[in-house]
Each structure stands twice: as C-alpha cells, then as structure tokens.
Amino acid sequence: MKLGYLGPVGTHTQRAAENYTERHTKTDTKIAWELIPGVSIPALFKSLETQTVDSILIPLENSHEGVVQVSMDLLVSSDCYIQEEIVLKIRQDLIAHPGVSRDSITDIISHPQAIAQCSHFLQETCPNANIHVAESTAAAAQAIATGNKKTWAAIGSPTLAAIYGLTFLATDIQDSANNHTRFVVVSKHIAAKTGHDKTSIVFSIKQDQPGGLYNVLESFASRNINLTHIASRPSKTLLGEYLFFVDCEGHIEDAPVAKSLAVIKTKCSLFKLLGSYRKDTVL
C-alpha cells in the first residue's frame, strides 16, 4: 500500500504517516506499507490523481495558525475524500550548521506554518533575520545542509538535525505549549463507519441574506447533531461569496447525518462531502 506524504524525510507529516501506518499494522498485519515523500501538497494530490499512490497524508489544520489553505483548496477541488485524521503535538526547533551561533544567523527558512507558529520567538530573538519559505520544514533543513548557507537556520522537527547533519540553536521555540496539528489521510473512496466518526462538508449558500447560514445549520440542530468545527473563507470567484467548512459528529451512514446532508444539499449553490472518517483524540 503506497502512502504519499509531504517530504522530504524528516517532516512532521512523515511522523504522522508513521503513526498512521503503525496504527493500521496493528489491526491488519497483511498490509505492507510504502511511504513515498512528495515535494509539495499539490504534487501529492497529483500523485493521487494519477494513481501513483493509493492515498496521501497532508497537514490540514494547526491549533495555533488555523487551516492549511492549500490543503483545504485542493480538498474542495479534487475528487477525493478524507479517510482518517491524525492529531499530533508539534515541537519546533531552530537548527543550523555546527559551530554557528544564534547571533550570527542572517536568514531563517521553513514552511510558512512553522514560521507562523514561532512568530513570537523570531520577533524576540531574531528580529533582523531575513525570513524565507520552503515547501516543508525538511526541505528547509535540506536546503541549508546542501547549499552555501552557513549563516542560515531552519525551523523544524527535532529529527531534522540528525538527518541533515545540523545542530540545535534553540529547542521548543513554538509560541504555544499546546501546539497541535491535525493531519488527514486522503484517498478516492469514502471510509467505512467505525462508530467513532466525524463528517466534513463544504458548502456555499444560494443567496447572501439574513439567516442564510442559520437556515443551513438548522438541519443539524433539529436532529441533535453536534458541530465540532465551523470555518469560512472567500470562494475566490465572487466578492462577498464564501465557502463554509463544517465538521459534525457521526458518519454519513448514520440516519440523522444522512438526512441532514440531504436537506442541506437542496439549500446550497455548492455542496461537497469532504469525508466521513474516524476521528482522532488530542493527547
């Protein structure tokens, strides 16, 4: 079974992928997993579309910085479904070439989410450093290790230093001690019911009018379905038009959820099921 993840080796997404495969190996030892790193989130979706991999694992949301926009956009536009979620506590470290001091750092590179998760640390300790973005935290560490960047530092997981021959300048630099990221496994089919599930949808209301959103969400309330997440973002097609992302408890095979979604479809100009899948527990 081929599982694509945001690489290269050493990303937080790789750790989530290993967590996922270990979990499923315990329940089905016949599955042989092959983890395949992807260079970017769009590249991972492309590999799923071309069937280079069976499923992909991507970061979706961080407790400090919110949703990963590119992941959300591709979930909306792609013909695929969330299979399962994995929630991990995230630690970020500042790493650089051996012998380099923190005071000599001129540039810092990482994934945009990692940079944002450490904004207070960067402002207080490296206010004059130039900030650069990379496709992943591991790509940032790799760029420093293989390039002529002796005064550069990268932000990423503790494993990156050993993998790329770098050393720690500072550890646990994330702004929040409870820094968690929600990763999701995505494939071409809907996951089976487990009894411990959530359902994710995206929709746009037909007309911007008072009570328009309530008119949609009432379908959940009238059936006593708990909503665990609501977010909105511009549709990118028309000023003032928004997409709404909603998570609710239950699986689409549960009658109350199925009835609610059937009603919601009639009230929306756009509706998509993003997945019904096993939910994880925040540790």
N, C-alpha and C positions, 0 to 999 in steps of 0.2 A: 504494500500500500504506500503510495508516494504522497507525502505531505510537504507542500511548499511553505516556506516561512521567510520573513524579512531578514535577509542576511546582510553581510557575510557572517561567518562563525563568531559567536560571542554576544549577539544581541539579546535583549530581554525577550524578544519574540522567540528566539531559539529555546530559551529556558521554558517558556510557556509551551512550546511544541514538545519538548521532552517531558514536561509534566503531563500533557495530554496523552502522549503515546504510552507512558508508563501506566497511567490510569487504565487505559484500554487493554494493555497487555495483560493486566491482572485478571480481566474478565474474559479475554479471548487470546490465548497463547498461540493460536494458529496464525494470527496476523503478523506478517513480517513488515515492519515499518521502515521506510527510507525517507530521511529528512533531506529536503532539497532547498538550499538557500536561493532566494530571489533578490535582485538588485533594488527593487522598489515595489511599492504596493500595486501600482498599475501593472507592473510586469508580472506580479503574482496572479492577478485576475486574468491576464492574457494567457498565462500557462494553464489556468483552469479552463479557459475557453477553448484552447487548442488540445485539451486533454493530455498535456504533458505531465500533469499531476492529477491525483484523484481528489484532492482537497487542498485548501490553503489555510494558513493561520495568520491573522493580522491583528494589530492593535486597533481597538475601536474607541476606547474612552479612558481618560485618566481622571482620578478623583480631584486633582489639583487644576488641570488645564482643560477639562471637558473633552468633547468628542474629537477624534482624529478626522478632520473634514474629508480628506481624500478617501478614507475608508468608507465613510457614510455615502459620499457621492457615487462611488463605484458599486456599493450595495444596491443603491436605488436604480442605477442604470444597467446593471448586469443581470443576466438570467441565472440567478443562484440564490441559495438560502443559507442562513446561519444554522449550523449543526449543533454547536455546543459553545459554552463560554468558559473561559479560564480566568480567574482573578488572582493576580499576584501582587505582593508587596514589592515596590520598586526602590532600589537603592542606587544612587548616582554618585560616582567618584570622579575626581579630576586627575587625569593621568597625562604623563609626558615622558620624554626621553630621560634615561637615567642621568643624574648629575645636574639636571636643570632645576633651578629654584623657582618658586612661585612668583617672586618679584621680577624675574626675567622673562616671564611669559608675555608675548606681544599679541598672540592670536589664540582664540578658543573656537573649536569646531565640534558640532554634534548635530543630532536630529533636532528639528525645531521644538518638538515636545519636551525633550530632555533639557534643552536650553531654557525653556519657559518654566520648567519645574524647579530650576535652580536660579531663578532671576534675582532673588534677594542676595544670595551668596555672591553672584557675579557682580552685582552693584556695589557690595561692601568690600570685596577683596580684590576684584579685578576690573575696576571701573574704566580703565583706559584700554583694555584689551579689545581688539577687533573681533567681532563675532561672525562666524561662518556657519552655514548649514550644510548637512550631509544627508544622504538618503536614509542612513541609520546610524546608531551610535557606534556599531562595529566598523562601518565604512569610514567613520571619522577617525577611529583609532588606527585603522589600516592606512589611511592617507598620511597620518603623522609618521608611522613606522616605516613606510616605504618612500616617502617624499623628503625633500630637503626642507624640513620644517622643525628645526632644532629648538626654536623658541615658541612652538605651538603646544597647546594642550587640548585634550579631548575630554568630553563628558560621557560616561557610560557605566556599564555594569562592572563589578569587581573582577570578573573573569577576563576582561579585556587586557589588563596589564600583563598577565602571564602569557596570553595568546600572542600578543604583538610585541613582546619584549619591552614594555614600558614600565614606569614606576608611578606610585601614588604621590600626588602633591597634596591631596585632601580627600577625605572619605566622608560618606553620608552628607553630601552637600545639598540634597533636595530640601526645598523650603518647608515641606510638611513631613512630620514623622510618620503620618498615616498616608503615605503616597502609594496608591494602588492603581494598577492599570487593568482594564478589562480587555481581554483578547477573545476573539471568536474564530471558530473553525467554520469555513465556508465551503460548500460543495453544490452540486447540481440537483440534489434531491432533498426533500423535507425529512427531517429526523423523526424517528419513531417516538411515541409517547413513553415517558419514563415514570410519570407520577410526581415528578419534581421539576416542573417545566415553567417556562415563560414564553410568551408570544410577542414578537416585534413586528410593527407595521409602520408604514409611512403613508401619509395622505395629504391632499390639499382640498380645502373646502370649495364648493362650487361658486360661492359668492361671498365677498367680504362684507359682512353685515353684522349688526349686534346679535350676539347669541349664536353666531355661526359655529364656533368651536364647541360651545356647550351642547349644541344640537347633535354634534357627532359623539362627544364623550358621554353623553347621557345614556347611550346604548350600553356602556359598561356599567354605569352606576345603577341602572334599573335592573341589572342582573347580578348585582353584588360582586362584580369583578374588580379586584384591586389593581390599580395602576401603579407601577413601580418606577416609571420614568416618563417624562414628557419634555421634549425639546423642539425648538423650531429654528428654521434658517431660511433665508431667501431662496426662492425657487430658481433664481438665475435666468428666468425667462421674462418676467414682468415685474416692474417696480411695485412693491406693496403686496406681492403674492408670496406666500410662504408654504414650505413643506413642514409638516408636523410629524415628529418621530415619537411613537408611543410604545412602551413595554407594558404588558399586563401579565398577571399570574394565570397559569393554565396553558393547555395545549389546544390546537385547533380541532382535535378530536373530541374535546370536551364540549358538550352541547351548548352551555351558556356562551362560551367563547365563539363557537361556530355561528350561533345566532346573532351575536353582537357584530361580528365581522360582516355577515351577510347584509345586515341593516346599514352598516357604515358605508359599504360599497355604493349603495344607492344614493348616499348623501354627498359623495365626493367626486371631484373632477379628476382626481388621480388617486389611486389606491394600489398599494403593493404589500404583499406579505413578505416580510424580510426573513421570517423563520419562526418555527415553534421548536423549542430545544431545551435541553437540560440546563438548568441554571446552577451557577456555582455559588459557593459560600465565601464571603470575605473573611479572611483569617486575621 
